[in-house]
Amino acid sequence: MRRPQRWCPLLPLVLMRAAALLVALFSLGVTLWGGLEERGAALAFGLLVLVGELARWSGPDVREAAPLGAAGALSYALLGEDAGRPTHHGAFQVVAVVLAAGLLGSVPHIARGRGPTSDHLARRILTVAFAAVCFQPLYGQGVFEDWSGPAYALLLLALLALTALCGAVLAAAAGHCRTRWPFGPLLREELRGLLGIGSAVCATGAVMALAVAVVGLWALPVFSLPLLLAQLSCRRYAAVRATYRQTIASLARATEVAGCTPAGHARRVAALSRAVGSDLGLSGPELTVLEHAALMHDIGQLSLVDPVPAGATACLPAEEQRRIALLGGAVVRQTGVDARIAVVVERQADPCREQPLPARIVRAVNAYEEKARDAGPGGPLKALEELRLATAGDYAPEVVESLARVLSRDCLTRPPLG
């Protein structure tokens, strides 16, 4: 009897890359065959995308690495007039110009090993093609001739909103294929990210298209400067956050250096807590607070006269757990970090029904990590079963079930020590 074929989890990702490749090749072929229309505009927007890609930056929390390039690509896709003169470039030329400029601007980054991924390029091609196909054919047929003033601006903003939604769906689908996380929470996180740099990119793209229609291509450098300054500010903010994260990581290692907890315990709890928080739909800032609180959840053991054997606090009496948690919260408050982190550390030993969700997650994940540690091949399954049996009062059932889903996706493995 033949076994049923399983659906390949990477199929949507493969289809997205294949579709982007076909669109790119067809657009380049059509453009090379027919030649460039309005070469001055094509050169100006290509140069804008090129500068945006050269100014690309990377980091753990970066959603749009090249906001200026993205804004330039979207504005070219929605360009209808140049200084009052109608344009005649089509959707295929838009994709070809954006692709050529993007690849050329990525060469220095690829040489340094920090270039854009194939998924990023595929999303950029498909989103730009979506915007261009929605606008250019209809504009060429004169559908928008009677649209003027606020109506035309609202039209561009509506098309950009649909394009941003398309990009969010593609990003969530790619993340779902790579990580096997549920599609819903990933899409919600992508939509939340649109409220930040995504809204700035869309607004800048619409303003550029409207400004070029009135004053010509000289509007591009004028309206590019604010987005470049915003990107510089984001870089500085990211550097401050990196320093802040390193400070918290150093504080978390204090318990390991003092011999209060095993090496890597805090990092494993933090990584697994963040995964559970993502599965439960926490937002980006909430996940950051959760991760930092998980890193520092055992810092109260530094105030103990007699260390807890192997740092295992889950087996201690409730009053002793609460005392260590309160000591940890006091230490965290003295470090000057976010007060929300101290609250999570303080309340991780409170009764389950009185705890906020981050504290419930830290408590359950810490207990799982301690029970599964050094328990042999069956340790993870046994620890998870013990947590399920204790959901009546000690651990939140929804957190334990989320932990089970996360562990099932990771085949019940834990992050390595290194």
N, C-alpha and C positions, 0 to 999 in steps of 0.2 A: 504494500500500500504506500503510495507516494505521500510524503509529508507536505502540508500546505505551505506555499511560499509565503514568507514573512515580508511585510511591507518594509522597504528600505528607508530608514529614518533620514538618510541624506538625500533622498530623491528631490524634495523641494529645493534644496540648496543646489543640486546639480542642474535642475531645470532653470533656476534663476541665473546661474552662470552661463548656461547654454543660450538662454534668451538674450542676455546682455551681449554675448559674443556675436550672435546672429545680427542683432540690431547694430552693433558697432561695425561689423564687416559690411553690411548692406549700406549703411550710411556713408562709410568711407568710399565704397564703390560708386554710389550715386553721385556723391560730391565730386570725386575725381573725374567721372564721366561727363558731368554737366558743367563743371567749373564753379567757382565761387561767385555768388551774387553779393553786391555791396561789399567789396573787398576791404574797404576802410573800416566798416563796422565789424566785419569778421576779424580783422587784425586787432582792433581795439579790444573787443571782448575776449579774444584769445589771449591777448597780453594780460588782461585782467585776471583771467583764470590761471594763467601761468604764474603771475606774481602771488596769487592766493595759494597755489600749491607750493611755491618756494618758501612761503612763510608758514607752511604747515608745522604743527607742533603735536606732540604726543604726550600721553600721561595716562594713569589708571582711571581717571574720572572724565576723560575727554570724550564728548559725544560727537562733536564736529571738529575734526582736526584742521580743516581748511575752510573756515566760514566765508572768507572773502571769495575764494574760488567757487563755493557753492552759490553764493549770492550772485556772482557774475554769470554763472551758467544759467541760473533761473531767470535772470533779467534778460539775457539774450534769447532764451526760449519764449519769453513773453513780449519781445520787442515788436511793436507794430509800425512805429514811425521813427524817423531820424530827422530831427529839426523840422518837423512838419511834412516831410516827404515820406510817403508809404514805402515800406521795405518789401522785398520779394524773396528773401531767403526762406527756405522751407524747413520743415522739422528735421530732415536728414542732414542738412548743412549744420544745424545747431548741434546735433549729436557729434558730427565729425569734428567740428571746431573745438568743442569742449573736450572730446576724447584726445585729440592731438595735443592741445595745450596742457591737459592734465597729465598725460604720459611724459611730456617733455619736462614739466615742472617736478615730476616725481623722480627723475633720474638722480639728482644729488642725494635724495633721501634713500633711494634704493641702494646707492653705492655705500652709504653708511649703515645699511641694514635696518633702516627705520622707515621704509617706504610703505605706501598704502597696501592693504591686503586685496586679494582678488575679490572678496566679498564687498569691500568698500567701493572698488571700481565698478563692480556689477550694479550695486545700488545707485551709484551716481549716474551711470549710463541710463538705467531704466527710469529713474525719477525725472531726469532731464528729458528723456524721450517722451514720457507721459505728459509733462507740461507742454512740450512743443507740439505734440500731436493734438492735444486738447485746444490749443490756441491758433497755431499757424495756418492749418487748412481752413478753418472758419474765417480767420481774418483775411486770408487770400481771396475768399469768395465774397467778401464784403458784408458778412453777417454783422460785424460790429461797427459799421459805418455810422449808424445813428446813436451809438453809445458815446457819450461824452461826459466830462466832468466827474462828479461823484460816482455815477453809474459805472463808468469805465474803470475807475480805481477799485470799486468794490468787486468788479469782475476779476481783475487781476488778483486781488486778495483771496477771492474764493478759489480761483485756480491754484494759487500757491498753497492754500490750506488743504486742498485735495491732494496736491503733490506731496506735502509734508505727511499727510496721513498714509499715502502710498509708501513713502520711505519708511515710516514707522512700522507698517505691516511687513515690509521686506526685511527690515532689521530684526524684528521679533521672530519672523520665520527662520532667518538664518541662525539666530541665537538658539531657537528651539531645536534645530537640527544638530548644532554643534554640542550643546550641553544637555539636551533632553529635558530641559526645564519646561514646565507647562507654558503653553503659548499665551494664555490670558495674562498672568502676571508680567511676562516679558513685554507684552504689548502695552499694558498699563504703564510700565516703567518708561517705555519709549515715548508714550504720549505725554508723560510728565516732563520728560526732557525737552519736548517741543516748547514748553513754556519759557525756557531759558534761551539758550543760543539759537534754537530753532526758530523762535519768533523773531529774533533779530535778523537772522538770515532772510526769512521770508519778507519782512518789512523792507529791508535794504534792497532786495531784488525787485520788489514792486516800485519803490521810489526811484531806483535807477532806470527802470523801463519807462516810467512816466516822465522823468527828467530828460532823458535822451530824446524822447518824442517832442519835447518843447525846445530845448536849447542845444541839442546835438551831443556829440560824443565827449565834449569837454565836461559834461556832468559826471562822467565815470570817476575821474580822480577825486573830484570834490566829495562825492558821496561814498567813496571807498575809505577815506581817511577815518571817519568815525568808527567803522567796523575794525580797521587795523588797530586803532587805539583801544577799543574794547577787547580785542584779542590780546594785546599787550597786558592789559589789566588782568585778564583771566590767567595769563601765564604767571604773573606775580602772585596772584591769589593761590594758584596751584602750588607754587614754591612754598608759600606759607603753610598750606595744608600738608605738604610733604614733610616739612619740618615738624609740624604738630603730630603727624602720624609717627614719625621716628621717635619723638619724645615719649609718646604713649607706649610704643613698642619697647623702649628702654626701661620704662617703669614696670612693664609687665615681666620683663626678664629678671627683675630684682628678686622675685620669689624663687626663680630657678638658680640664680647665682648664690642665694642664701641657703639653698638646699631644702627649701620648704615644699617645692613641687618638682615633679620630674621634668626633664628637659623636653621642650616642645609642647607641653600640656596646654598652655595658654593659647598658643597659635592654633593648635588643633581645635580647641573649643571655639575660638573666634571664627575660624573658617567654617566649621559646621554650623555655628549659630547664624552666620550670615546666609548660608545656604538655606537653612530652615526659614529665616526671615523673608528671603526672596520667595520661597514657596508659599508663604502665607500672605504675600502681597504687600509687604512693608515698602514704603517709599525710600528713595535714595538717602535723604538725611536720617531717616529712622534706622536704616541699615548701618549707616556710619556710627550712630550712637550705640547700636547693638553690638557692632564689632569691637568698638573701643571698650565698652563695658565688659564684654567677654574676655578681652585681653587682660583686664585688670580685676577680674572677679575674685582672684585669690590673694589680692594684695593685703588684705586684712591679716593674713597669717604672719606678716612681718612683725606684728605687734604682740604675738603670742610668746610667752616665756617658754612653754613646752611645745615644740613643733608637733603638728599632726603627722602621724606615720604616713609616709609617701604622699602627703598633702591631700589625702582622700577625705573630704569634708562631707560627702553625701551620706556616709554611714554614721555620722555623729548625731547626738541628740539634737532635737529641734532648737532648744535654747542655746546650745553651743554654736550651732550654725548661724543663728540670728546674731549672736554676739560677734562672731568673726565678720559677718556681713556688715554690721554697723561700724566695726573698726575699719573695714576696708573703705566704706563710704566716707568716713572721716579723713582717711589718708588721701582719697581721691579729691575731696574738696580742698585740701591744703595744697594740692598741686596746681590749682587754678584752671583745670580743664572744664569742659562743659558740665554744668550742674546736672543735666539730664543723665550723664554717665554715672555720677555719684548716686542718683536716685535708683538706677537699675542695680548697681552694686549693693546698695543698702537693702533693697527689697527682694533680693534673690532668695532669701530664706524665709520670707513671710508666708503665711498660709496661701495656698494656690489661688483661691478665689479672690483674694485681696491684692494680688500682684498685677502690675501692668504686663502687657504681652511680652516686651523685651525681657523682663525679669523671669517670666515663665520659661522663655526659650533658653536663657542662660542656665537656669537651674536644671532643666531636663537634659540639655546637651552635656553639661558638666557631669551630671550623674551617669549618663551613658558612657562618656569617655573614661571615667574612673572605673566603672564596672567592667567595661570591655578591655581595659588595659591589662596586659600580661595574663589573659585568660585563655590563651590558646586559640586554635582555629575556630572553635564554637563560641568564643567570647562575645562577639558583636550580637549574634542572634540571642544568646542567653541574656545579655544586658538589655536588649530591646524588649524581650519578653517580661523581664522584671519591671521595666518601666510601665508596660501596659497593665500589669497586675496592680500597680500602685497609682493608677489614674483616678482612683476613687477619692483620694485626698491630697496626695503629694505632688502629682504632676498633671498638667492640663492635657486632657485627651486629644484636643486638636493639635497641640504641639507634638505629642508623641506620635500621632499618625503622620504629621508632616515630616518628622524625623525619619519615620519608616520609609516614606516615599523618597526622601533624599538618599537614604542609605541604599534603597533598592536600585536607584539610578546609578549609584556608585558601586553596586555589587557588594555592599556591606564592607567596604574598605574605608580606612581612615587615612587622613593626610600623613605623609611621611614626616620624620623628625626633622629633616634638613630643610 
